[in-house]
Amino acid sequence: MKKLYIIATIFLVSFAFLGFGVAGSESELQSSDSIPVITVHPDELIDVEVGETFEVNVCVSDVACLYGFDIEFKWDPTIIEYISHTVMAPVETYEEGVLHSPILLLKDEVDPTSGSYWIACASLSPADTFSGNGAFFVITFEAVSSFDEQPYELVEAALSDDEGQSIMGYKYDGPSVMMCYDTWEFIRNREKDPKVDGWRKWWTTQMRRKYGF
């Protein structure tokens, strides 16, 4: 529940600080045929030598009405060493980033020893919502030892719209699917319904058609 708490905190702080209402959306709400996908680039490191530096980008595509995000990213510090990072917000400063100005950076915590990064960021009213493709952040590492498997991973992510609600249906384009808490709660509650098998089959079919897993 940590991610939902952070997103809620972001919007409570935003409204209390500015005294504005919810900003208007620049596009329609997320449609079923436009599910945002979170990706990590590169998804594979090839020919990275010990002592070489490289960048990792965590991005989103096909998102609509984005107003805040909360992401946890981890790596193996015995294999790669943290050098620096850039939060790619707002787009008025970083053209290939996300979110419109003004923004509130609530969390921006790096722990090089344990190998973790936690970021929580949101637009502030009267900013427009963000739709399209962009990078959440770019992080630079140095390879300190050789490796055969990917030494970093996206652990958890939450996306929010301009009403402080989780955006349903997002997935992480990696080894496993990451859906927001509202989605899992919806599916869990449907288990009490005699038509649950129909709902489960519908959801699974839609996701497989969209992403082929």
Order of alpha helices (4+ residues) and beta strands (2+ residues): alpha-beta-beta-beta-beta-beta-beta-beta-beta-beta-alpha-alpha
